[in-house]
Amino acid sequence: MHGRIDGVINGLIIYHLPPSGAIKNTGYKKINPVEDGFSQIMQATGNIRETMRLKILVDSLTGKKQLSREDSTLLDSALDRLSKIHQTLK
């Protein structure tokens, strides 16, 4: 019984396959959900690490009584980068 079912299934598969060379490249990229998901996790991890590093920097700079010109520039760029990271999370 199983032999007949396998034969029918194989016959249907072979009957429905296009002839070799009939499949054209459509220009679509194959999507690997595991690879795509893993790259998203790696990107999120990098953003979290950078956010933590920037938060420590911002906290140390805002804790000062007076900022130098360099401190002010550094604080401005750190806050700008945090804003850009936050935009990617939306």
C-alpha positions in Angstrom: 0.0 0.0 0.0 2.7 2.5 1.0 4.6 1.7 -2.3 1.6 2.7 -4.4 1.1 5.9 -2.4 4.8 6.8 -2.8 4.6 6.1 -6.5 1.5 8.4 -6.9 3.2 11.2 -4.9 6.4 10.9 -6.9 4.4 10.8 -10.1 2.6 14.0 -9.1 5.8 15.7 -8.1 7.6 14.8 -11.4 4.5 15.8 -13.4 4.3 19.2 -11.8 8.0 20.1 -12.0 8.8 22.5 -14.8 11.3 21.3 -17.4 14.9 22.0 -16.6 16.0 25.5 -17.7 12.4 26.8 -17.5 13.0 28.5 -14.1 14.3 32.0 -14.7 16.1 34.2 -12.3 13.5 36.7 -11.1 16.1 38.9 -9.4 14.6 38.1 -6.0 17.1 37.5 -3.2 16.5 34.3 -1.2 15.5 35.2 2.3 17.0 33.2 5.2 14.8 34.1 8.2 17.3 32.6 10.6 20.2 34.7 9.2 18.0 37.8 9.0 16.8 37.3 12.6 20.3 36.7 13.8 21.6 39.9 12.2 18.8 41.8 13.8 19.7 40.4 17.2 23.4 41.4 16.6 22.4 44.9 15.5 20.1 45.3 18.6 22.9 44.1 20.8 25.3 46.6 19.4 22.8 49.4 19.8 22.2 48.4 23.5 26.0 48.3 24.2 26.5 51.7 22.5 23.5 53.1 24.4 24.9 51.9 27.7 28.3 53.4 26.9 26.8 56.7 25.9 24.6 56.8 29.0 27.6 56.5 31.2 29.3 59.3 29.3 26.3 61.5 29.5 25.9 60.9 33.2 29.5 61.7 33.9 29.4 64.9 31.8 26.1 66.1 33.3 27.5 65.4 36.8 30.1 68.1 36.3 29.5 71.6 37.7 30.8 73.3 34.6 31.5 71.9 31.2 34.5 72.8 29.0 34.0 73.4 25.4 35.2 69.9 24.6 32.8 68.4 27.2 29.9 70.4 25.7 30.8 69.2 22.2 31.1 65.6 23.4 27.8 65.8 25.3 26.1 67.2 22.2 27.4 64.4 19.9 26.5 61.7 22.5 22.9 63.0 22.8 22.6 63.2 19.0 23.8 59.6 18.7 21.4 58.4 21.4 18.6 60.2 19.5 19.5 58.3 16.3 19.6 55.0 18.0 16.2 55.7 19.6 14.8 56.5 16.1 15.9 53.0 14.9 13.9 51.4 17.7 10.6 52.9 16.5 
